[in-house]
């Protein structure tokens, strides 16, 4: 009797943790369109980024292009449990640079994203950020 209750409790706890993690980290945010993320992979498998004999940088750009054709100029992109908003127009870049404090990310996230996309706006800091901000902002 004791072992049955213990095993049932552990099973229920594991199922509850699974659904909590799936709800917390793998659901679409806000009303911005995007593909529904898969558990542990995000959109990487859906866009063909995880697969045999593919170069990582080319497939990320190709994945973003596919999502832009499907969802328009603003969409959500998931890399594992981390989600990103992708803005594809110059007007969006101008607003992001003008209101940097709202769009700023943590230093750890910058270093992580910088490994796969070193020239994306999110990975710019310091003089490189200032140079690009001057080009986009007409201030």
N, C-alpha and C positions, 0 to 999 in steps of 0.2 A: 504494500500500500504506500509506504513512504517513498519507495523508488519510483513508483508510477507518478506520484504527485511531483517529485523532484524533476523527472524527465519532462513531464508536461510543462512545468514552470519554465524550465530552461528553453524548451522549444518555443513557447509563447514569447519569451524575452528576446530570443534571436529573431523571430519574425517581426516583433515590434521594432527592434533596432534597425532591421533591414528597411522597413517601410518608412521609418523616421529619416534615415539617411537618404533614401530615394526622394522623399518629399522635400527635405531641406536642401539638398545639393543638386538634384536632377529634375527640377521643374522649371518651365519657362518663367522668366521674370517680366513683370509689367505687361504692357500691351504691345511691345515691340515684337515683330514676327521673327520666326526662326524655326529650324527643325527641332522636334522634340528630342532631347538628349537621351542617349542610352546609358544605362548604369555602368559606371567605371570608364566608359569610353567617350562620353559626350557625343560630338558629331563626327569624330574621327573615322569610325567605320562606315558611317552613312555616306561620307564624301569620298571614300576610297583612300584616305591618308594612311591608314594602317593597312599594310598589305605587303606582299613580297616585291623586292627589287624596285622600290620607288625612292626617288630623292625627296627628302623632307621639305625643303624650301619650295620647290616647284609645286608640290601637291598642296601646300597650305595656300599658296596664291591661287591655284586652280580651284580649290575648294571655296575660297572667298568669291571668286568670279562666278561659280555655279550658284552660290547662294544669292549673290547680287542679281543675277538674271531671274531667279525665282521670287525673291522677296523685295527687291527694290534697293534703294540707296542706304537704308538703315535696317540692320538686322542683328540678331543675337548669334554668337558663334561660341560653341562649347569645346574646350580642350580638357577632357576629363571632367572633374567636378568644378572647374573654373569657367565662368562665362564672361564674355566680352561683348561689348556693343561695337559694331563696325559701322563707321560713317564713311561714305564714298564720295562726297562732293566737296568742292572747295569751300562753299559757304559753311559747311559743317566744320571744317578745319578752322576757319576763321573764328567761329563761335567757341570752339574748344580752346583755342589759344587765348582768346579774350577772357574766358572764365575758367582759367586753369585750375583754380582751387577746387571747383566742383568735380572736375574730371580727373584729378590727380590720383595716382595709384601708389601703393606702398612700395618701398625700395626693393623688397624681396620680389614682388611681382614684376617690377621693371627688369631686374636681373634675369628672371626666369623667361619672360617674353623676349628679352633682348637676345637670348640664345637662338631663337628660331626666327626672329624678325627684327634684326638690329636697326632697320631704317623705318620702322613704324612709329607713328607719333607717340605712342605710349612709352616707347623706350628712350625718348629723348630727354636728357637732363643737361643742365649746365649751359655752356656756350653753344652747343649744337641746338638745344631747344630755343635759345634766344635768336639764333640766326634764322631758324625756320619760322618763328613767331613773327619776326620782322617782315618776312616775305609774304605771309598770309594776312596779317592784320594791317589795315590801312590807317592805323592810329599814328 
